[in-house]
Amino acid sequence: MVRIYTLLYIYTFFALGAFCSCDPEAIDDGRDMRPIEGTYVIDYTFEGTRTSTRSIHQDQPANQRISSLTYLLYGIDGESKESMLLKRREIPDISKDTKWPLKRETMTWGQREALKDTLEQGMDYKVVFVANIDSSIVKWTADGTPNGTLWCPLREAERFSTAYLQLPARPFTDSDMFYLFTTSVNSADKGADRDHPYNCPVLLQRVVTRTDFFTERLPEWDMTIKDTEGKVVIPDTVKTYFQPTLIPLYSKLIMGGTDAHILHSAKGSTTNLLKKMEEAFSAEQKKWTPTDPSKTDSAKTAAKYEKYAGGMLTISRNLDQDPTPIISVLSSKNVIPLVRSLLETSLRNDSIQTLWKQSWRMDADHKTPTMRAEVVYDSGSGVDRIFLDRTAKAGLSTSARMQVDTTYISELQGFSHRFEGFSLISYGLPGQNKIMAINWYASDGTTPDHTLTQPLQTNQGGNEWYQVTYRPIHSLDCLGNANPISVEMVCDINTLLPLREMLPKVGEGTPAWTDEEVVALRAAMIGLLKTDVFKAYKYTAPAGDGTGETITLPVGVPDLSADDALQINSEWKVEKHR
């Protein structure tokens, strides 16, 4: 009789059209009555409830994360064999004063009464608890605006198989993310009857997933301040911050390969020096070549200069095959002026300056959001529905717009880098949520201020936490050296021209050079450097301890101020949080 009465009640209820997916059913469910024969009491307890999931902003306790709690009871329809909605009940007194997990000794009287029910023995039920869907408390609206029409995220709730939670039109906050518990109940599971209640532990779990999007905030730079030549003044803080980005580029420019433009220029300058010395020694050879073969002294002197001239060609060939001495010079004190040139021109690049300004998402004090962001999905792949059985479906093209209101500091290359961003709370489904772009809006903007276009996919499931980090200027590549800037390179002579290593010793090749000949050649080269013909090389004699003997060579450094000379490489890094 009890089963017939229950099914008759269901059919009558549908016939009257009384079901609404979010309106509580108004029947007397018998909570205050003693169970009759063939029924039993079920007690829902939250001991051990896992509500301490991750929040958008850290250190949010559970009593601030759950604003409402809804109870749904589904029972099997005798004809269709589907689980149909029998009851919907709002658990009372859920507030910031609620102590989680809910225990009998800390519940209010209303909660103790609401967290028990009378069910029919032998009937299969689906028990569901959902947190934060009561629009009278959470104020969900159809269009996501504060003054819009109240709207319930629980849709098509009449059948368990069709009921789902719709992703709201406004972003989640720490106090309104969805939590879900679902279980099957039958009295036979625990031998429940009129005299033996059924104890059902409830474990609320968050059904949304969290993705933090962070972009690097580059230091403040007022680009309206100009110098006497009308150029934008580059603050020292900006140069110091950006310099580590130039070091890898500088390494590529001096280490060899097709893009080693600084090395190629330095090799050219060194080759020119050796060429001039070869010409000078050849001239001396001609001068000392006697017309009378009997003048042996003159012949010996001519042969000496001929060998010196040949030595210059040998050294030049060796440096072309193995430019290690030149790289050593470029890696010494010359790093400072050469990198400074790259730094100065790259920071005058229009694209660099545009990315620099776009990196500011909050005010100068990093406290007030100045921008909002929305995520654009490819082909409607944004997941916007999660069913009570935790399956999910996609159909969303664009996320709600979120305030950019979160910051963190990361140590990179020995510097503190600030990142600003937002937390996207959505539904997870591996293979979906294919991101195409992120639109950035001014606080009151209606059209994007700018757009970051980047295919991206985290493949998150439900209740996972991922982080996406974007660095707008992660690395640089030089695309050419059409208009080089000439910078002086100070070269230690012994480092640039290690003669003993570059000229063959006796028994190693022809012509062989003795140690005495190498010493004499070096002296002859220094002699040339002291003449007016070579004064452009700014020879400096060694100090008393023999160090500091240098010359100066011109090196062409790429002018990175032009967009066609510079390739800017951004970085998108996806990682699972801890």
Stockholm file with secondary structure:
# STOCKHOLM 1.0

chainA/1-578         MVRIYTLLYIYTFFALGAFCSCDPEAIDDGRDMRPIEGTYVIDYTFEGTRTSTRSIHQDQPANQRISSLTYLLYGIDGESKESMLLKRREIPDISKDTKWPLKRETMTWGQREALKDTLEQGMDYKVVFVANIDSSIVKWTADGTPNGTLWCPLREAERFSTAYLQLPARPFTDSDMFYLFTTSVNSADKGADRDHPYNCPVLLQRVVTRTDFFTERLPEWDMTIKDTEGKVVIPDTVKTYFQPTLIPLYSKLIMGGTDAHILHSAKGSTTNLLKKMEEAFSAEQKKWTPTDPSKTDSAKTAAKYEKYAGGMLTISRNLDQDPTPIISVLSSKNVIPLVRSLLETSLRNDSIQTLWKQSWRMDADHKTPTMRAEVVYDSGSGVDRIFLDRTAKAGLSTSARMQVDTTYISELQGFSHRFEGFSLISYGLPGQNKIMAINWYASDGTTPDHTLTQPLQTNQGGNEWYQVTYRPIHSLDCLGNANPISVEMVCDINTLLPLREMLPKVGEGTPAWTDEEVVALRAAMIGLLKTDVFKAYKYTAPAGDGTGETITLPVGVPDLSADDALQINSEWKVEKHR
#=GR chainA/1-578 SS CHHHHHHHHHHHHHHTTCCCSSSCCCSCCCTTSCCCTTEEEEEEECTTCCCCCCCSSSSCCGGGTCCCEEEEEEEECTTTCCEEEEEEEECSCCSTTCCSSCCTTTSCHHHHHHTEEEEETTCCEEEEEEESCCHHHHCCBTTSSTTSCBCCSEESTTBTTTCEEECCSSCCCTTCCCEEEEEEECGGGTTCBTTBCEEEECCCEECCEEEEEEEEECCCCCTTCBCTTSCBCCCHHHHHHHHHHHHHHHHHHHSSSTTCHHHHHHHHHHHHHHHHHHHHHHHHHHHHCCSSTTCHHHHHHHHHHHHHHHHHHHHHHHHHHCCHHHHHHHTTTTHHHHHHHHHHHHTTCHHHHHHHHHTCCBCTTSCSBCEEEEEEEGGGCEEEEEETTSCEEEEESBCCCEECCEEEEEEETTEEEEEEEEEEEECCCTTCCCEEEEEEEETTCSSCSEEEEEEECCCCCTTCEEEEEEEEEEEEEECCCSSCEEEEEEEEHHHHCCHHHHSCCTTTSSSCCCHHHHHHHHHHHHHHHTSGGGGGGCCBCCCTTSCCCEEEEEEEECCTTSGGGEEEEEEEEEEECC
#=GC SS_cons         CHHHHHHHHHHHHHHTTCCCSSSCCCSCCCTTSCCCTTEEEEEEECTTCCCCCCCSSSSCCGGGTCCCEEEEEEEECTTTCCEEEEEEEECSCCSTTCCSSCCTTTSCHHHHHHTEEEEETTCCEEEEEEESCCHHHHCCBTTSSTTSCBCCSEESTTBTTTCEEECCSSCCCTTCCCEEEEEEECGGGTTCBTTBCEEEECCCEECCEEEEEEEEECCCCCTTCBCTTSCBCCCHHHHHHHHHHHHHHHHHHHSSSTTCHHHHHHHHHHHHHHHHHHHHHHHHHHHHCCSSTTCHHHHHHHHHHHHHHHHHHHHHHHHHHCCHHHHHHHTTTTHHHHHHHHHHHHTTCHHHHHHHHHTCCBCTTSCSBCEEEEEEEGGGCEEEEEETTSCEEEEESBCCCEECCEEEEEEETTEEEEEEEEEEEECCCTTCCCEEEEEEEETTCSSCSEEEEEEECCCCCTTCEEEEEEEEEEEEEECCCSSCEEEEEEEEHHHHCCHHHHSCCTTTSSSCCCHHHHHHHHHHHHHHHTSGGGGGGCCBCCCTTSCCCEEEEEEEECCTTSGGGEEEEEEEEEEECC
//
